């Protein structure tokens, strides 16, 4: 692993070729967003300079590979959620274990869950607000109950397409 772009994107070197990987099923705060720098540091602590394995799920529309990262036996995607450095990206995840890890991190106020509620804006909302202006009334954000999010995923049953070992 040779580079960390942000909390959910890293760069691997394989056969002298750099491959950008977007961590599947999770989303971390953006740069400039509260907890964005700490999420990036958490990913660095977990994966930078280590031999990792990627279970590829898809290729993202910007050409990035999307996958689950393993450093040894540790599931880096799950550990990011467990530490409170990432949200489960419900739109793309059907992994109930990740949802349970997020619920526990939230209950124990780990990582971003220790921030004041007004600063805990999911990255997908942050990006939308950024496109339409950050001065939008934060009370207009849509808040879904946790149980509703479990069933909102279109990725249930998605299978990995290939595995990259680095």
C-alpha positions in Angstrom: 0.0 0.0 0.0 1.6 3.2 -1.1 -0.8 6.1 -0.7 -3.9 7.3 1.2 -6.1 9.7 -0.7 -8.8 10.1 2.0 -10.5 7.9 4.5 -12.0 5.5 2.0 -9.6 5.6 -0.9 -6.0 4.3 -1.1 -3.5 3.5 -3.8 -1.7 0.1 -4.1 1.4 -0.7 -6.1 1.1 -4.0 -8.0 3.5 -5.2 -10.7 4.8 -1.6 -10.8 1.4 -0.2 -11.6 -0.6 2.0 -9.2 -4.2 0.9 -8.6 -6.6 3.2 -6.8 -9.0 1.4 -4.5 -12.3 2.8 -3.1 -13.2 0.9 0.1 -16.6 -0.8 -0.6 -19.7 -0.4 1.6 -18.3 2.4 3.7 -18.1 6.2 3.4 -15.9 8.5 5.4 -16.0 12.2 6.0 -14.6 14.3 3.2 -11.5 16.5 3.4 -12.7 19.8 5.0 -15.5 18.0 6.8 -15.4 17.4 10.5 -13.4 14.2 11.2 -12.2 14.0 7.6 -8.5 14.3 8.6 -8.9 11.8 11.4 -10.6 9.2 9.2 -7.7 9.5 6.7 -5.3 9.0 9.5 -7.2 5.9 10.8 -7.0 4.3 7.3 -3.3 5.1 7.2 -2.8 3.5 10.6 -4.6 0.4 9.4 -3.1 -0.1 5.9 -0.2 2.2 5.0 3.0 0.4 4.1 1.4 -3.0 4.7 0.8 -5.9 2.4 -2.9 -6.0 1.7 -5.4 -8.1 -0.1 -8.4 -6.6 -2.0 -11.6 -8.5 -2.6 -12.9 -6.5 -5.6 -16.7 -5.9 -5.8 -16.9 -3.5 -8.7 -15.3 -0.8 -10.8 -16.5 2.7 -9.8 -17.7 5.2 -12.4 -14.4 7.2 -12.1 -12.4 4.1 -13.0 -11.5 3.3 -9.4 -11.7 -0.3 -8.2 -14.1 -0.8 -5.4 -13.3 -3.5 -2.9 -12.9 -4.8 0.6 -9.4 -4.4 2.0 -7.7 -6.9 4.3 -4.4 -6.3 6.1 -3.5 -9.8 7.2 -6.7 -11.2 8.7 -8.1 -7.7 9.6 -11.0 -6.4 7.5 -10.0 -2.8 7.2 -13.4 -1.7 6.0 -15.1 -3.2 9.0 -12.4 -1.8 11.4 -13.0 1.7 10.0 -16.7 1.4 10.9 -15.9 -0.2 14.3 -13.6 2.7 15.2 -16.2 5.2 14.3 -14.1 6.5 11.3 -16.7 5.7 8.7 -20.4 5.3 8.1 -21.9 2.2 6.5 -22.8 3.4 2.9 -26.2 1.9 3.0 -26.9 2.6 -0.6 -24.2 0.1 -1.5 -24.1 -2.3 1.4 -26.2 -5.1 2.6 -23.8 -6.3 5.2 -25.7 -6.5 8.5 -22.4 -7.1 10.4 -21.2 -3.6 9.3 -24.5 -2.1 10.4 -24.1 -3.7 13.8 -20.5 -2.3 14.1 -21.8 1.1 13.2 -24.6 0.9 15.8 -22.1 -0.1 18.5 -19.7 2.7 17.6 -22.6 5.2 17.7 -23.8 3.8 21.1 -20.3 4.0 22.5 -19.6 7.4 20.9 -16.4 6.3 19.2 -14.7 8.4 16.6 -17.0 10.6 14.6 -19.9 9.6 16.9 -18.4 11.7 19.6 -18.8 14.8 17.6 -21.7 17.1 18.3 -24.7 16.0 16.3 -24.6 19.1 14.1 -21.1 18.1 12.9 -22.1 14.5 12.1 -23.2 15.0 8.5 -23.0 11.8 6.4 -20.5 12.3 3.5 -23.2 11.7 0.9 -25.2 14.6 2.3 -22.0 16.8 2.7 -21.3 16.3 -1.0 -24.8 17.2 -2.0 -24.8 20.3 0.2 -21.4 21.2 -1.3 -22.9 21.1 -4.8 -25.9 23.3 -3.7 -24.1 25.5 -1.2 -23.0 24.8 2.4 -25.3 27.5 3.8 -28.3 25.2 3.4 -30.4 24.9 6.6 -29.0 21.8 8.4 -32.4 21.0 9.8 -33.6 20.3 6.2 -31.3 17.2 6.1 -33.1 14.0 5.9 -32.6 11.7 8.9 -33.6 8.1 8.6 -34.2 5.8 11.5 -31.5 3.1 11.7 -33.9 0.2 11.1 -35.1 1.8 7.9 -31.6 1.9 6.5 -31.0 -1.8 6.8 -33.6 -2.5 4.1 -32.7 0.4 1.8 -29.7 -1.3 0.2 -29.7 -2.4 -3.4 -26.5 -4.4 -2.9 -27.9 -7.4 -1.0 -26.5 -10.6 -2.3 -23.7 -8.8 -4.3 -20.8 -11.2 -4.8 -17.1 -10.3 -5.2 -15.8 -10.5 -8.8 -12.1 -11.0 -8.2 -9.4 -10.9 -5.5 -6.2 -8.9 -5.8 -3.3 -9.9 -3.5 -0.6 -7.3 -3.0 
